[in-house]
């Protein structure tokens, strides 16, 4: 059976799940809770999560530099339980859509 993921903007309440994924994927190089709060609530860009049955399976953060007219995929990660289920492809595809909608190609 195919798993259907919901892609949505991240919320502050998602931070524990995001931090779990971050720790698993990046260990010592992981972002802090403070950094995630900033990325979700203040940064210029997008922070989205892929959710399946109310569980965050992955996320991406895209930052926009208006002056340089550039965009950077700042971080992308998928929980090991969701690897091989095309979550990374979904996150990458949606980040590309965001780029095109902002006309930053």
Secondary structure, DSSP 8 states (H G I E B T S, - for coil): -----EEEE--GGGHHHHHHHHHHHHGGG---HHHHHHHHHTSSEEEEEEEETTEEEEEEEEEEETTTTEEEEEEEEE-GGGTTTTHHHHHHHHHHHHHHHTT--
